[in-house]
Amino acid sequence: MTVRELQDKIIKLKKETNTAVLAHCYQAREICEIADFVGDSYKLSVDAKSVSEENIIFCGVHFMAETAKMLSPQKHVYLSSKHAGCPMAEQMDRDMISAIRAQEPDRTVVAYINTTAALKTVCDVCVTSSSALKIVKALDSDKILFIPDCNLGDYIKKQCPDKDIKLLQGGCPTHARITVNEVVKAKEEHPNALFLVHPECTPKVVELADYVGSTTGIMDYAKKSESKEFIIGTENSIVEHLQYDCPEKSFYPVSRDLVCHNMKLTTLPDVYNTLLAISGEDRDACEILMSDELIAQARKCIDEMIRLGG
């Protein structure tokens, strides 16, 4: 089948199986085109609550599908590629953070959404890169433990000097891969381009940016800007999406290595095969199964994120 033929079959199967597809914007273009909702982690968290279909297929990584299940526990939620994990989400666990809480009980635990459901059960509020600053500023507590991404945490800490924010060593290995030398070289090659960067990058890289923001923030900035050239400091799929969305502008990757291999595990045939499994065919499908107790405990910090970040 061609890509277009497969997309048409998926669109037909979605209707027949009463299924909605949620795709993170790091997914390939052909997947985003057949999705009902596309966005960053925060947008998709909000979208998951509004899905009316009986089934949800999440094109992203495991913690994102977990979040969708927590927000729509009555629905069947499937991860399109069962091996799509997130290294950052696995860096810290419940026992580790519980021990720190016991030592410093007056700290509010702010967890980046890139964490497991089990870890979320001992956290007070979740954040995403697009909502972190707003939420941290809105917290009554001035003593905060920000986990797991110390780069995003550093970015927030510098903008909240009135808060005592404790950071731990953790973060996104993909964004942390960008070096200052790569940024300098990209700027030399494209002297008229603005550098747009994700706050998961290291502080020295972030300092070189013309704009710092979430994935959707970067895309919105590039679309609305009067500038015509941009160096993109986030996952390279965003370069491709912006090339489609703004063909009159030029977009350059800051590094050819800025690729999330877990996000790239999902393929269009994965979505198709999951839909076939939902329809009753003998195909593999990765359904997200969580106990009611885990959902109830882990969802509290997600609901608080939506309340404070909305």
C-alpha positions as CSV (number, residue, x, y, z in Angstrom):
1,M,0.0,0.0,0.0
2,T,1.0,3.6,-0.5
3,V,1.0,6.0,2.5
4,R,-2.2,7.6,1.2
5,E,-3.9,4.2,0.8
6,L,-3.0,3.2,4.3
7,Q,-4.1,6.6,5.7
8,D,-7.5,6.1,4.0
9,K,-7.9,2.6,5.6
10,I,-7.0,4.0,9.0
11,I,-9.5,6.8,8.7
12,K,-12.2,4.2,7.8
13,L,-11.2,1.9,10.6
14,K,-11.3,4.7,13.2
15,K,-14.9,5.3,12.4
16,E,-15.8,1.6,12.4
17,T,-14.1,0.9,15.7
18,N,-15.1,4.2,17.5
19,T,-11.5,5.1,18.0
20,A,-9.7,8.4,18.4
21,V,-6.0,8.8,17.6
22,L,-3.8,11.2,19.7
23,A,-0.4,12.0,18.3
24,H,2.4,13.9,19.9
25,C,3.9,16.4,17.6
26,Y,7.3,14.6,17.5
27,Q,5.5,11.9,15.5
28,A,6.0,11.6,11.7
29,R,4.0,13.8,9.4
30,E,2.0,10.9,8.0
31,I,0.8,10.0,11.5
32,C,-0.1,13.5,12.5
33,E,-2.2,13.8,9.4
34,I,-4.6,10.9,10.5
35,A,-4.7,11.9,14.1
36,D,-7.8,13.5,15.7
37,F,-5.6,15.5,18.2
38,V,-2.0,16.6,17.7
39,G,0.1,18.5,20.3
40,D,2.6,18.6,23.1
41,S,2.2,16.7,26.4
42,Y,0.0,19.4,28.0
43,K,-2.4,19.9,25.1
44,L,-2.8,16.1,24.7
45,S,-3.5,15.8,28.4
46,V,-6.4,18.2,28.1
47,D,-7.6,16.6,24.9
48,A,-7.7,13.2,26.5
49,K,-10.4,14.3,28.8
50,S,-12.6,15.4,26.0
51,V,-12.4,12.3,23.8
52,S,-15.9,10.9,23.1
53,E,-14.8,7.7,21.3
54,E,-14.7,4.4,23.2
55,N,-11.1,3.7,22.2
56,I,-7.9,5.8,22.2
57,I,-4.7,5.0,20.3
58,F,-1.8,7.1,21.6
59,C,1.1,7.7,19.2
60,G,3.8,8.8,21.5
61,V,5.6,7.1,24.4
62,H,4.4,5.0,27.4
63,F,3.9,7.7,30.0
64,M,1.7,9.7,27.6
65,A,-0.6,6.7,27.1
66,E,-0.7,6.2,30.9
67,T,-1.8,9.9,31.3
68,A,-4.5,9.4,28.7
69,K,-5.7,6.3,30.6
70,M,-5.7,8.2,33.9
71,L,-7.8,10.9,32.4
72,S,-10.2,8.6,30.6
73,P,-10.2,5.5,32.8
74,Q,-13.5,4.2,31.4
75,K,-12.0,4.0,27.9
76,H,-9.7,1.4,26.2
77,V,-6.3,3.1,25.7
78,Y,-3.6,1.6,23.4
79,L,0.0,2.6,22.8
80,S,0.7,2.3,19.1
81,S,4.2,0.9,19.7
82,K,4.7,-1.1,22.9
83,H,8.5,-0.5,23.0
84,A,8.2,3.3,22.9
85,G,9.4,4.4,26.3
86,C,11.0,7.5,27.7
87,P,14.5,7.4,29.3
88,M,13.8,10.5,31.4
89,A,10.6,8.9,32.8
90,E,12.6,6.0,34.1
91,Q,15.4,8.0,35.8
92,M,13.6,8.4,39.2
93,D,11.3,6.1,41.1
94,R,8.7,6.3,43.8
95,D,11.1,5.1,46.6
96,M,13.7,7.6,45.7
97,I,11.3,10.6,45.9
98,S,9.5,9.3,48.9
99,A,12.8,9.2,50.8
100,I,13.5,12.8,49.9
101,R,10.0,13.8,50.9
102,A,10.6,12.2,54.3
103,Q,13.7,14.2,54.8
104,E,12.2,17.5,53.5
105,P,8.4,17.3,54.1
106,D,7.9,21.0,53.6
107,R,8.8,20.8,49.9
108,T,6.1,20.6,47.3
109,V,7.0,18.0,44.7
110,V,6.6,19.3,41.1
111,A,7.0,16.5,38.6
112,Y,7.5,16.9,34.9
113,I,4.9,14.9,33.1
114,N,7.7,12.8,31.7
115,T,7.4,10.4,34.7
116,T,5.8,7.1,35.4
117,A,2.3,6.7,36.9
118,A,3.9,5.1,40.0
119,L,6.1,8.1,40.6
120,K,3.3,10.5,40.1
121,T,1.5,8.9,43.1
122,V,4.0,10.7,45.5
123,C,4.0,14.0,43.7
124,D,1.9,17.1,44.3
125,V,1.5,18.5,40.8
126,C,2.6,17.7,37.3
127,V,3.9,20.2,34.8
128,T,4.8,20.3,31.1
129,S,7.3,22.6,29.5
130,S,4.5,24.9,28.4
131,S,2.8,25.1,31.8
132,A,5.7,24.7,34.2
133,L,6.5,28.4,34.8
134,K,2.8,29.4,35.3
135,I,2.2,26.5,37.7
136,V,5.3,27.0,39.8
137,K,4.5,30.7,40.1
138,A,1.0,29.8,41.2
139,L,2.0,27.5,44.0
140,D,1.5,28.7,47.5
141,S,4.6,26.8,48.6
142,D,8.0,28.6,48.2
143,K,10.0,25.4,48.8
144,I,9.9,23.1,45.8
145,L,11.5,19.8,44.6
146,F,11.4,19.9,40.8
147,I,11.9,16.5,39.1
148,P,13.3,14.9,37.0
149,D,14.6,17.4,34.4
150,C,17.2,19.6,35.9
151,N,17.5,21.7,32.7
152,L,13.9,22.6,32.6
153,G,14.1,23.0,36.4
154,D,17.0,25.4,36.0
155,Y,15.1,27.5,33.4
156,I,12.2,27.8,35.8
157,K,14.4,28.4,38.8
158,K,16.0,31.4,37.2
159,Q,12.6,33.0,36.5
160,C,11.4,32.3,40.1
161,P,14.1,33.8,42.3
162,D,11.6,34.1,45.2
163,K,11.2,30.3,45.2
164,D,13.6,27.8,46.8
165,I,13.8,25.2,44.1
166,K,15.8,22.0,44.6
167,L,16.9,20.1,41.5
168,L,18.1,16.5,41.0
169,Q,20.3,15.2,38.2
170,G,18.0,14.1,35.4
171,G,16.7,15.1,32.1
172,C,16.1,14.4,28.4
173,P,19.1,12.7,26.7
174,T,17.9,13.9,23.3
175,H,17.8,17.6,24.1
176,A,20.8,17.4,26.3
177,R,22.7,16.2,23.3
178,I,22.8,19.7,21.7
179,T,26.2,21.4,22.3
180,V,27.1,25.1,22.3
181,N,29.5,24.4,19.4
182,E,26.6,23.0,17.3
183,V,24.6,26.1,18.0
184,V,27.4,28.5,17.1
185,K,28.1,26.6,13.9
186,A,24.4,26.7,12.9
187,K,24.3,30.4,13.6
188,E,27.4,30.9,11.4
189,E,25.8,29.0,8.6
190,H,22.5,30.8,8.9
191,P,23.3,34.3,10.2
192,N,19.8,35.6,9.6
193,A,18.0,32.8,11.4
194,L,16.5,33.0,14.9
195,F,17.4,30.2,17.3
196,L,14.3,28.7,18.9
197,V,15.0,26.3,21.7
198,H,13.3,23.9,24.1
199,P,14.1,24.4,27.9
200,E,15.1,20.7,28.2
201,C,18.4,21.8,26.6
202,T,21.3,22.6,28.8
203,P,21.5,26.1,30.3
204,K,24.4,27.2,28.2
205,V,22.5,26.3,25.0
206,V,19.3,28.0,26.3
207,E,21.3,31.2,26.9
208,L,22.0,31.4,23.1
209,A,18.3,31.3,22.2
210,D,16.2,34.0,20.6
211,Y,13.1,32.2,22.0
212,V,12.7,29.5,24.6
213,G,9.5,27.5,24.8
214,S,7.7,24.2,24.6
215,T,7.3,22.3,21.3
216,T,4.0,24.0,20.5
217,G,5.4,27.3,21.7
218,I,8.3,27.0,19.3
219,M,5.9,26.2,16.4
220,D,3.5,29.0,17.2
221,Y,6.4,31.5,17.5
222,A,7.8,30.5,14.1
223,K,4.4,30.6,12.4
224,K,3.6,34.1,13.8
225,S,7.1,35.7,13.5
226,E,7.9,38.1,10.7
227,S,11.3,36.5,10.4
228,K,11.9,34.1,7.5
229,E,14.6,31.8,8.9
230,F,14.8,29.7,12.0
231,I,17.2,27.2,13.7
232,I,15.1,24.7,15.6
233,G,16.4,23.5,18.9
234,T,14.0,20.6,19.6
235,E,13.3,17.2,18.1
236,N,13.9,17.3,14.3
237,S,10.4,16.3,13.4
238,I,9.4,19.8,14.2
239,V,11.6,21.1,11.4
240,E,9.6,18.9,9.0
241,H,6.2,20.0,10.4
242,L,7.1,23.7,10.1
243,Q,8.4,23.2,6.6
244,Y,4.9,21.9,5.7
245,D,3.1,24.5,7.6
246,C,5.2,27.5,6.5
247,P,6.6,26.7,3.0
248,E,7.5,30.4,2.5
249,K,10.0,30.2,5.5
250,S,13.2,28.2,6.0
251,F,13.8,25.9,9.0
252,Y,17.1,24.3,9.9
253,P,17.9,21.6,12.5
254,V,20.5,22.6,15.0
255,S,21.9,19.1,15.0
256,R,21.3,16.0,12.8
257,D,21.4,14.0,16.1
258,L,18.4,15.7,17.7
259,V,16.2,12.7,17.2
260,C,14.0,10.9,19.8
261,H,14.4,7.3,18.8
262,N,11.5,6.2,21.0
263,M,9.2,8.6,19.3
264,K,10.4,7.3,16.0
265,L,9.4,3.7,16.8
266,T,5.8,4.4,16.0
267,T,4.9,3.8,12.3
268,L,1.7,4.2,10.3
269,P,1.4,0.4,10.0
270,D,1.5,0.3,13.9
271,V,-1.6,2.4,14.0
272,Y,-3.3,0.3,11.3
273,N,-2.5,-3.0,13.1
274,T,-3.7,-1.6,16.4
275,L,-7.0,-0.6,14.8
276,L,-7.3,-4.1,13.3
277,A,-6.8,-5.6,16.7
278,I,-9.5,-3.4,18.1
279,S,-11.8,-4.5,15.3
280,G,-11.3,-8.1,16.4
281,E,-8.5,-9.4,14.1
282,D,-5.7,-11.4,15.5
283,R,-3.1,-8.7,15.8
284,D,-0.8,-7.5,18.6
285,A,-2.0,-4.5,20.5
286,C,-0.6,-2.8,23.6
287,E,-3.5,-1.8,25.8
288,I,-2.7,0.3,28.9
289,L,-4.0,-1.5,31.9
290,M,-3.9,0.2,35.4
291,S,-5.6,-0.5,38.7
292,D,-8.3,1.8,39.9
293,E,-6.1,2.5,42.9
294,L,-3.1,3.5,40.8
295,I,-5.2,5.7,38.6
296,A,-6.8,7.5,41.6
297,Q,-3.5,8.2,43.3
298,A,-1.5,9.2,40.2
299,R,-4.3,11.3,38.7
300,K,-4.3,13.8,41.5
301,C,-1.2,15.6,40.3
302,I,-2.5,15.5,36.7
303,D,-5.8,17.1,37.7
304,E,-3.9,19.7,39.7
305,M,-1.8,20.5,36.6
306,I,-4.9,21.1,34.5
307,R,-6.4,23.2,37.2
308,L,-3.4,25.5,37.6
309,G,-2.3,25.4,34.0
310,G,-5.6,26.0,32.4
